[in-house]
Amino acid sequence: MFLPLKISLLTALLLLAACRSDPIQFHTLMPAHLSGNSRSGAADIQIVGISVPPQVDRPQIVIRQGNSGLAILETQWWAASLVDELRSALVGQLTNSTPSRKFSVRLDVQRFDSIPDQYALLDVKWRLRTTGDNDYSLMTCRTTLRSPAGPTIDDLVMAHQNNVKRLAAIISEASGRTSTDCPLER
C-alpha cells in the first residue's frame, strides 16, 4: 500500500524536475554607471506621465521578428514595468546632466522596437513644461532615436539605454532654451 504511494510521489517529483525551465534574467534601462558628473544643485524634475504601446507593456522583453511578427521572451524580463524602467532611467540621466532647473515632462512612446543584431528604436512624443520665477513655457516635440544593437539581449538593452541617454540630453537641452522650438536629435 505504501509502495504505490512512494512511486507516485517519486514520479511526480521527477516530472516536476523535468518541467523545470531556464531561469528568468532581469534587465534594466538604468546603466551601471551614469556618465558625466552628478550636479550638486540638481534639477527638480517631474515625470508627470509615461505611456508605452500595449504590445511592449509587459514584464517580458518583446522583440520584433520579420516584418510583422513579435516574440515575447519568457526568460528575459524587465526588472520593473517598462514604464517604471523608462521613468527611473530618464530621471537618473536628467538628474545627472541637467543644471538646476525646475521642469516636468510627459512621454507618450509611439514605438519601442527591439531587433537583436540590428537596432533598438525609441519613438516618443514628449511635452516639456519649464517653470521660472513667475512664468512657464510649454514645448511639445517628437523624437525618434535608433541605436545599433548586437545579437544578444544584453546588447539590445544597452542600445535602449543609449536611446534613453540621448533622449535625456535632448530634453535637458530643451529645458534650458528660451524658445519653444524642438531641439534636433543627436
SVG drawing of the C-alpha trace seen along z (x, -y; Angstrom):
<svg xmlns="http://www.w3.org/2000/svg" viewBox="-2 -86 34 88">
<polyline fill="none" stroke="black" stroke-width="0.4" points="0.0,0.0 2.8,-2.5 4.9,-1.4 2.5,-2.7 2.2,-6.0 6.0,-6.3 6.3,-5.5 3.6,-8.1 5.3,-10.8 8.7,-9.9 7.2,-10.0 5.5,-13.4 8.9,-14.9 10.7,-13.6 8.1,-15.1 8.3,-18.4 12.1,-18.4 11.8,-17.6 9.5,-20.5 11.9,-23.0 12.6,-25.9 15.5,-28.2 15.9,-30.8 14.5,-34.3 17.1,-37.0 16.2,-40.6 17.3,-43.7 17.2,-47.4 17.3,-50.6 19.3,-52.2 23.0,-52.0 25.5,-50.5 27.4,-53.9 25.9,-57.2 28.1,-59.3 29.1,-62.9 29.3,-64.3 26.5,-64.5 25.3,-68.0 25.2,-69.5 22.3,-71.7 20.3,-69.0 17.3,-69.9 13.7,-69.5 12.4,-67.0 8.9,-65.6 7.9,-62.9 4.1,-63.5 3.2,-60.6 4.6,-57.9 2.7,-55.7 4.0,-52.9 2.4,-50.8 0.4,-47.9 2.4,-45.4 5.5,-46.0 3.7,-46.9 4.5,-43.7 7.2,-42.3 8.9,-40.2 11.1,-41.8 9.3,-41.8 11.3,-41.6 10.3,-42.0 10.6,-39.1 10.4,-39.7 8.1,-42.3 5.1,-41.6 5.9,-39.2 6.6,-39.7 8.2,-37.3 7.7,-37.5 10.8,-36.3 9.6,-34.3 13.0,-34.2 14.1,-37.8 12.3,-40.3 12.5,-44.0 13.5,-44.5 10.3,-46.6 7.5,-47.5 8.7,-49.1 7.1,-52.4 8.9,-52.3 12.2,-51.4 11.8,-54.3 10.9,-56.7 13.9,-55.6 16.4,-55.7 15.2,-59.1 15.2,-60.7 18.6,-59.3 20.0,-60.6 18.3,-64.0 19.4,-64.5 22.9,-63.6 23.1,-66.0 20.7,-68.9 21.7,-72.1 19.4,-73.4 16.1,-73.9 12.5,-73.0 10.5,-71.3 8.1,-68.5 7.9,-66.2 5.3,-63.8 6.2,-61.0 4.0,-59.2 6.1,-56.4 4.9,-55.7 7.3,-52.8 9.7,-50.8 11.2,-48.4 13.8,-45.7 15.5,-43.9 18.5,-41.8 21.6,-42.1 20.0,-45.2 18.8,-48.1 16.8,-49.4 14.3,-52.2 12.6,-54.7 10.0,-57.0 8.4,-59.3 6.2,-62.4 7.1,-64.5 5.8,-67.6 8.2,-69.7 7.0,-72.3 9.6,-74.6 8.9,-76.9 10.7,-80.1 10.2,-82.8 6.7,-83.8 6.4,-82.2 6.5,-78.9 6.9,-77.6 5.4,-74.6 7.1,-72.7 5.8,-69.6 8.2,-67.6 8.7,-64.2 12.0,-62.4 13.0,-59.2 16.2,-57.6 17.7,-54.4 20.9,-52.8 22.6,-49.8 22.4,-46.5 24.4,-43.4 23.0,-39.9 22.4,-39.4 19.6,-40.7 22.2,-42.5 23.4,-44.3 19.8,-45.2 19.2,-46.6 22.4,-48.6 21.2,-50.1 17.9,-51.1 20.0,-52.6 21.8,-54.7 18.5,-55.9 17.3,-56.9 20.6,-58.7 20.2,-60.6 16.6,-61.5 17.6,-62.8 20.3,-65.0 17.7,-66.4 15.2,-67.1 17.9,-68.7 19.0,-71.0 15.3,-71.9 14.8,-72.7 17.4,-75.5 16.1,-77.1 14.1,-80.3 12.5,-79.4 9.8,-76.7 11.5,-75.2 12.2,-71.5 15.9,-70.6 17.5,-68.5 18.0,-64.8 21.5,-63.6"/>
</svg>
